[in-house]
Amino acid sequence: MRKEFVTRRDENIVVDYSTFSGRIVIFYNGIVAEKYARRFYRAFDENGVHTFYVDGGYFSGLRIFYDQTSFPVLERVPWYCYLLASLPLIMTMILGNMGELTKYGFYYVGGFIGGGLSGLLGVLGIAFSRGFPRIWQRILVFFVILVATFLLCLGIGNLIAMWFPKQ
């Protein structure tokens, strides 16, 4: 993701942020700023040294501070995304412990496999929902994740039941 900012003194700041690796590259008027401490970057030009401070992260929101000015790179994840991301795990906890489903031929995997799968898909839902600005689009992303979790856990449970039939 690339964000471009212009300061009060017409200085151009470009921030390249990789959401996959978390790598940050800061350009100040076309000059690459070097990282010299954990969250500090600096760029050298004919006017001297320009220092940047990076605060936050992927979930809490990422901001760049320069010359007593804050530039938002990423917004923080809203509270309702965490709530929606926990729905596949809650569904797996409920359906994975219902033995009555096996009477009708539905084998739903829960426990370690189902919990890990639903947790992973919940985190992927948070990552995918960042690309959508409207709340109804984010709810739709989490609904698709919920259906995918249900189908995957049901499919894995039926495969396990097919491979290891009851005697």
C-alpha positions as CSV (number, residue, x, y, z in Angstrom):
1,M,0.0,0.0,0.0
2,R,1.3,3.4,-0.9
3,K,0.3,6.7,0.8
4,E,1.4,10.1,-0.2
5,F,1.4,13.2,2.1
6,V,2.3,16.8,1.6
7,T,3.4,18.8,4.6
8,R,2.8,22.5,5.3
9,R,6.1,23.4,3.7
10,D,5.3,21.5,0.5
11,E,7.5,18.6,1.4
12,N,6.5,15.3,-0.2
13,I,6.4,12.2,2.0
14,V,5.6,8.8,0.5
15,V,5.0,5.8,2.7
16,D,5.2,2.3,1.3
17,Y,3.7,-0.2,3.7
18,S,3.5,-4.0,3.0
19,T,0.5,-5.5,4.8
20,F,2.0,-8.9,4.3
21,S,5.4,-8.4,5.8
22,G,4.9,-5.2,7.8
23,R,7.9,-3.6,6.0
24,I,7.8,0.2,5.9
25,V,9.8,2.4,3.4
26,I,9.6,6.1,3.8
27,F,10.5,8.5,1.0
28,Y,11.2,12.2,1.7
29,N,11.1,14.3,-1.5
30,G,12.2,11.2,-3.4
31,I,15.0,10.3,-0.9
32,V,14.7,7.0,0.9
33,A,14.8,7.4,4.7
34,E,17.0,4.9,6.5
35,K,15.9,3.1,9.6
36,Y,18.2,3.9,12.5
37,A,16.2,2.7,15.5
38,R,13.2,0.4,16.1
39,R,10.6,2.9,15.1
40,F,12.7,5.8,13.8
41,Y,13.7,6.7,10.3
42,R,15.8,9.6,9.0
43,A,16.5,11.2,5.6
44,F,19.4,13.4,4.7
45,D,19.2,16.3,2.2
46,E,20.7,19.8,1.7
47,N,18.4,21.2,4.5
48,G,19.7,18.7,7.1
49,V,18.3,15.6,8.8
50,H,14.6,14.8,8.7
51,T,13.4,12.4,11.4
52,F,10.2,10.2,11.2
53,Y,8.6,8.2,14.0
54,V,6.3,5.3,13.2
55,D,3.6,4.5,15.8
56,G,1.1,1.7,15.8
57,G,0.6,-1.4,13.7
58,Y,-1.7,-3.4,11.5
59,F,-4.5,-3.8,14.0
60,S,-4.1,-0.6,16.1
61,G,-3.6,1.7,13.1
62,L,-0.4,3.0,11.7
63,R,0.7,6.7,11.9
64,I,3.8,8.5,10.8
65,F,5.0,11.5,12.9
66,Y,7.1,14.2,11.3
67,D,7.7,17.8,12.4
68,Q,5.0,17.7,15.0
69,T,2.4,16.5,12.5
70,S,0.7,13.1,12.4
71,F,0.0,11.3,9.1
72,P,-2.4,8.3,9.2
73,V,-1.3,5.4,7.0
74,L,-3.7,2.7,8.2
75,E,-6.9,3.2,10.2
76,R,-7.4,0.9,13.2
77,V,-9.6,-2.1,13.0
78,P,-13.1,-1.3,14.4
79,W,-14.5,-3.2,17.4
80,Y,-17.3,-4.8,15.4
81,C,-14.7,-6.5,13.1
82,Y,-13.4,-8.4,16.1
83,L,-16.9,-9.4,17.1
84,L,-17.7,-10.6,13.6
85,A,-14.4,-12.4,13.4
86,S,-15.2,-14.4,16.5
87,L,-18.5,-15.7,15.0
88,P,-16.9,-18.7,13.1
89,L,-15.2,-19.8,16.3
90,I,-18.4,-19.6,18.3
91,M,-20.3,-21.5,15.6
92,T,-17.6,-24.2,15.6
93,M,-17.7,-24.5,19.4
94,I,-21.5,-25.0,19.3
95,L,-21.8,-27.3,16.3
96,G,-18.6,-29.2,17.1
97,N,-20.2,-30.3,20.4
98,M,-23.6,-31.4,19.1
99,G,-23.7,-35.1,18.9
100,E,-27.2,-35.0,17.6
101,L,-26.0,-34.0,14.1
102,T,-24.4,-37.4,13.6
103,K,-27.8,-39.1,13.8
104,Y,-28.7,-37.3,10.6
105,G,-25.5,-38.0,8.8
106,F,-23.8,-34.6,9.4
107,Y,-20.3,-34.9,10.9
108,Y,-19.0,-31.4,11.9
109,V,-15.4,-31.2,13.1
110,G,-14.7,-29.2,16.2
111,G,-11.9,-29.2,18.7
112,F,-8.4,-28.5,17.7
113,I,-9.0,-28.8,13.9
114,G,-12.2,-26.8,13.8
115,G,-11.1,-24.2,16.3
116,G,-7.8,-23.6,14.5
117,L,-9.6,-23.4,11.1
118,S,-12.2,-21.0,12.4
119,G,-9.6,-18.8,14.1
120,L,-7.5,-18.7,11.0
121,L,-10.5,-17.8,8.8
122,G,-11.5,-15.1,11.4
123,V,-8.1,-13.4,11.1
124,L,-8.3,-13.7,7.3
125,G,-11.7,-12.0,7.5
126,I,-10.2,-9.1,9.4
127,A,-7.5,-8.8,6.8
128,F,-9.9,-8.9,3.9
129,S,-12.4,-6.5,5.5
130,R,-9.8,-3.8,5.7
131,G,-10.2,-3.3,1.9
132,F,-13.9,-2.4,2.3
133,P,-14.9,1.0,3.7
134,R,-18.6,0.4,4.3
135,I,-19.9,-1.6,7.2
136,W,-22.3,-3.6,5.1
137,Q,-19.5,-4.7,2.9
138,R,-17.5,-5.8,5.9
139,I,-20.5,-7.7,7.3
140,L,-20.8,-9.5,3.9
141,V,-17.1,-10.5,4.0
142,F,-17.5,-12.0,7.5
143,F,-20.7,-13.8,6.3
144,V,-18.8,-15.4,3.5
145,I,-16.1,-16.4,6.0
146,L,-18.8,-17.9,8.3
147,V,-20.2,-19.9,5.4
148,A,-16.8,-21.0,4.3
149,T,-15.9,-22.1,7.9
150,F,-19.2,-24.1,8.1
151,L,-18.6,-25.9,4.8
152,L,-14.9,-26.6,5.5
153,C,-15.6,-28.0,9.0
154,L,-18.6,-30.0,7.7
155,G,-16.5,-31.4,4.8
156,I,-13.5,-32.3,7.0
157,G,-15.9,-34.0,9.5
158,N,-17.5,-36.0,6.8
159,L,-14.1,-37.0,5.3
160,I,-13.0,-38.2,8.7
161,A,-16.2,-40.1,9.2
162,M,-15.8,-41.7,5.7
163,W,-12.1,-42.7,6.3
164,F,-12.7,-44.1,9.8
165,P,-16.2,-45.6,9.9
166,K,-17.8,-46.8,13.1
167,Q,-17.5,-50.5,13.7
